[in-house]
Amino acid sequence: MKVKTNKVTKNYNFKGGGEQNPTNPKNPKKRNIIFLSGTRADWGKIKPLVQVIKDCKEFDYHIFVCGMHLQKLYGQTFIEIFKDGFENVYLSKPYSHWDKMDLALSHNIKEFSHFIQTSKPDLIIVHGDRLEALAGAIVGAFNNIPIAHIEGGEVSGTIDESIRHSISKLSHLHFVANTEAKARLLQLGEKTESIFTIGSPDIDVMLSCNLPSLDMAIKHYHQLERFHKDYAIFAYHPVTTELDDMPKKLKAIFQALKDSKQNFLCIYPNNDPGSKLIIKELDRLKNNPFFISFASIKFEFFLTFLKHAKFIIGNSSAGIREAPIYGIPAINLGSRQNNRYKPQAGIISSSENYKDILDSILKAKNLKPPKIKTFGDGKSAQKFLKILKKDEFWNLNLQKSFVDIL
């Protein structure tokens, strides 16, 4: 079913999947590339890649939108994709069992399978370690469609890592952030010629001169005016293998945050099981002057807020990946990002214990870490496009084989 609107509104009908601004029939002379986006986070990371494909006359593109993007609780962030000027966007039917990862996976497999039957892609591009990306990789592999995985070969410490490696094994092509990620894919038995090191696409946005100023960002999110540019960021996601301990951990975390008397810009967690508990705790702080919560923040505005924050605390990858690029201190709580980073001056590892958290906050306020550049030089999108333009890129064998390391 088609979404009957040509502009971005809040009145979308989700009784079925549908395509916004349907395009003309596929040009047989162009290769058709499908990008899959399931969350606000992966959209910020793949947007530079979508943009260069959109601007290139040699390719057609479509964006399959699913997952968190479609949920009212998180602000229906698919709207931002339209605001970014992209057409050829297909809205999946939202899943109702968003707190059950296996049911959400099966739902996305069904929806995406239906979509590719009509869109006939030459290449499916997925990102990261979310279940929506796994659904896209499964559908592509079972339908003999080449799959390219963005930012494979990385480690964390939760079920996300297993999902990421599963996607890599289903994918035919890999665009990785650095040589360490490439080495891990080689350990997984992937072919050297199928791995391309381009850096993290979000670094393109981070190092861009087009980010909004802090004044512009605060004007857009006017609730933050009362912080007078003095704030830290809190972003904490559930760890699906530690749900039984979550109530106890959340009690300690939020008590420490409150007792620190620090202003906090808080962002809702992802939609993994356990997220409702975190959102409930954030909602309890609505009348606390030290806390302002948002269901979601547009990626470019988030980067501006991060760039000017005192520090970031939680277990989001933003503290591991993005914060060091800007030289912003990060407090990494718990196990979610285990193994994802090497010890460095700007990242403080803390347990989810009240005293440890307070001590870490005090330490972070006095840190001035150097900026690092280990995930790219801001030219990922151009490197990506250059690779796709080569004829040999498309001459791949869909039958994968494991490469032993002797």
TARALIN-V555676 format. One record per pair of residues at least 12 apart in sequence whose ideal C-beta (glycine too) atoms are under 7 Angstrom apart, sorted by the first residue. I is the first residue (numbers start at 0). J is the second residue. If there is no record, write none. Layout:
BEGIN
i=<I	I>
j=<J	J>
END
This chain:
BEGIN
i=<0	0	0	0	1	1	1	2	2	2	5	7	7	7	13	13	13	15	16	16	16	16	16	17	18	19	19	19	20	22	22	25	25	26	29	29	29	30	30	30	31	31	31	31	31	32	32	32	32	32	32	32	33	33	33	33	33	33	34	34	34	34	35	35	35	35	35	35	35	36	36	36	37	37	37	37	37	37	37	38	38	38	38	38	39	39	39	41	41	41	42	42	43	43	43	44	44	44	44	45	45	45	46	47	47	47	47	47	48	48	48	49	49	50	51	51	51	51	53	55	57	60	61	61	61	62	62	62	62	62	63	63	63	63	64	64	64	64	64	64	65	65	65	65	66	66	67	67	69	69	69	70	70	70	72	73	73	73	74	74	76	77	79	89	91	92	94	97	98	100	100	103	104	104	104	107	107	107	108	108	108	111	111	111	112	115	115	115	120	122	122	123	123	123	123	124	124	125	125	125	126	126	127	127	127	128	128	128	128	130	132	133	133	133	136	136	136	137	140	143	145	145	145	145	146	146	146	147	147	147	148	148	148	148	149	149	150	150	150	151	151	151	151	151	151	151	151	152	152	152	152	152	152	152	153	153	154	154	155	155	155	155	155	156	156	156	156	156	156	157	157	157	157	158	158	164	167	167	167	168	171	171	171	171	172	173	173	173	173	174	174	174	175	175	176	176	176	176	177	177	177	178	181	181	185	186	188	188	189	190	195	197	197	197	198	198	198	198	199	199	199	199	200	200	202	202	202	202	202	203	203	203	203	204	204	204	205	205	205	206	210	210	210	211	211	211	213	213	213	216	216	216	219	220	220	220	222	223	223	226	228	229	230	230	230	230	230	231	231	231	231	231	231	231	231	232	232	232	232	232	233	233	233	233	233	234	234	234	234	234	235	235	235	235	235	235	236	236	236	236	236	236	237	237	237	237	237	237	238	238	238	239	239	239	242	242	245	245	246	248	249	249	249	251	251	251	251	252	252	252	253	254	255	255	255	257	258	259	259	260	261	261	262	263	263	264	264	265	265	265	265	266	266	267	267	267	267	305	305	305	305	305	306	308	309	310	310	310	310	310	310	311	311	312	312	312	313	314	314	314	314	314	316	318	318	319	319	319	319	319	320	322	323	323	323	324	324	325	326	326	326	326	328	328	328	328	328	329	329	330	330	330	330	330	331	331	331	331	332	332	333	344	344	345	345	347	347	347>
j=<14	15	16	17	17	18	21	17	19	90	20	78	81	82	69	92	93	92	89	90	91	92	110	90	89	81	88	90	86	86	87	59	119	59	57	58	59	58	121	122	59	118	119	120	121	52	58	60	120	121	122	124	61	63	118	120	123	124	49	60	62	124	63	123	124	125	131	132	135	62	64	68	65	66	67	68	129	131	132	66	67	68	129	269	67	76	295	126	127	129	80	298	201	204	298	126	199	200	201	126	149	200	83	200	203	204	379	380	200	380	383	62	85	380	380	381	383	384	85	384	388	87	87	89	118	80	85	87	88	89	89	91	111	114	77	80	88	89	90	91	91	107	110	131	129	131	269	270	90	91	93	93	97	270	294	267	294	295	294	295	295	90	297	114	110	110	106	270	272	130	272	130	130	133	134	130	131	134	134	137	138	134	135	138	138	138	142	144	144	145	147	135	139	144	146	147	149	146	148	166	149	150	149	150	163	159	160	162	163	162	166	162	165	166	166	169	170	169	169	397	171	172	395	397	169	170	171	170	172	174	166	167	170	173	174	200	175	176	199	163	166	167	170	173	175	180	184	167	173	175	180	181	183	184	180	339	338	339	335	336	337	338	339	334	335	336	337	338	339	238	239	240	335	239	240	187	184	187	189	187	193	395	397	399	193	189	193	194	195	195	197	383	194	196	198	199	374	375	196	373	374	196	194	196	404	404	401	402	402	402	386	379	382	383	374	375	376	379	320	374	375	379	379	380	324	374	375	377	379	377	378	379	380	298	299	302	302	321	324	377	299	302	303	299	300	303	228	303	307	300	303	304	300	293	296	300	291	264	291	262	307	262	262	263	264	308	309	261	262	263	308	309	310	311	312	264	304	305	308	311	256	263	265	312	313	266	311	313	315	317	252	268	277	313	314	332	268	269	271	314	315	335	268	271	272	273	274	277	333	334	335	271	272	273	272	273	273	276	276	351	276	277	280	351	352	353	356	332	351	356	280	353	353	356	357	287	357	357	360	289	289	360	289	289	290	291	304	281	290	291	292	293	296	281	292	294	295	317	321	322	325	327	325	327	364	327	328	329	330	363	364	327	329	330	332	360	332	331	332	333	335	336	336	331	346	331	336	339	340	346	374	345	343	345	371	370	371	370	345	368	369	370	345	347	363	366	368	345	346	347	349	359	360	363	346	347	348	349	349	351	351	368	369	366	368	359	362	363>
END
